[in-house]
Amino acid sequence: MTRDNVLGEFLQARRARVRPDDVGLATYGRRRVPGLRRDELARLAGVSVQYLTRLEQGVDRNPSPQVVDALAAALRLDPDAAAHLRALAAPPSEPHEPGGAGAEVQRLLDSWGSTPAYVRDRWFDVVMANKAAMLLAPMYHPGRNLVREVFLDPATRTLFPDWPDIAAQTVAALRATADPRDPRTTALVADLLPHDDFRSLWERHDVRPSRDETKRFNHPDAGRLTLRRQTLTIAGAEDHTIIVYQPEPGSPSADALARVASTRRLHPPEGVGEEERVTTGSGSSGTGPNVTP
């Protein structure tokens, strides 16, 4: 992925996914391109073919809000994808040092006992976690990157019985959260593009932030777990998100989590030092997920 033409790449990818009959256009004979032709999208959006060409080729990169809204409507984008299009059409924000989650957040995570909870940043680096989260899966140890774990660690395909859905939504959430023009995003994506599963999903340009949803795990000790994921924001640390996994009270999953938390001893995974066992603070060193990690 390059940072040079993210708007044009998004427009081209989403244009290819709209069928003419989806937008009331008649088709005759064999078409040479998937989805809409450039002139068809231009007509639907009320712009010239020449201007749309300049947008897709990266010659013009900051269309007016009116043009962006017209393109979003013509492409039948949902609210998440339309918001992403508006962000790509805006000038890139100035680099800033993300606000960190303080020690009080770690104390909050620890107070939840057998309820797994961790903090990740917009690049899906885990920066804090409680013991229950780290016992749930090694990928939730601070210092790990969740996108890398989903695609590069074969164990996640066993951990998540719905791995194809997890993978697709992880990529869609990364695109929704991390600016593709940001150097950290570029480096993370570049590392993962050689992997076929990631590349095919990234090139779809799906956009969907992480939301509160039910997720299933195959835990090596606790067995099958069904947990409800909740996402919480942190005031003053907007680049960070708290992820909490809650079982239904009194359910077998709740009993299994409590049993694992009380009987298993936590060992840092290979590559994670003792000082990183609980938290890496706001400066995670990861180089740089309908369900995400």
Helices and strands as residue ranges (DSSP letters): H 6-15, G 20-23, H 38-45, H 49-56, H 65-74, H 79-89, H 103-111, E 117-121, E 126-129, H 131-136, G 138-140, H 146-152, H 155-159, H 163-177, H 183-192, H 196-202, E 213-219, E 223-233, E 240-246, H 252-263, G 274-276
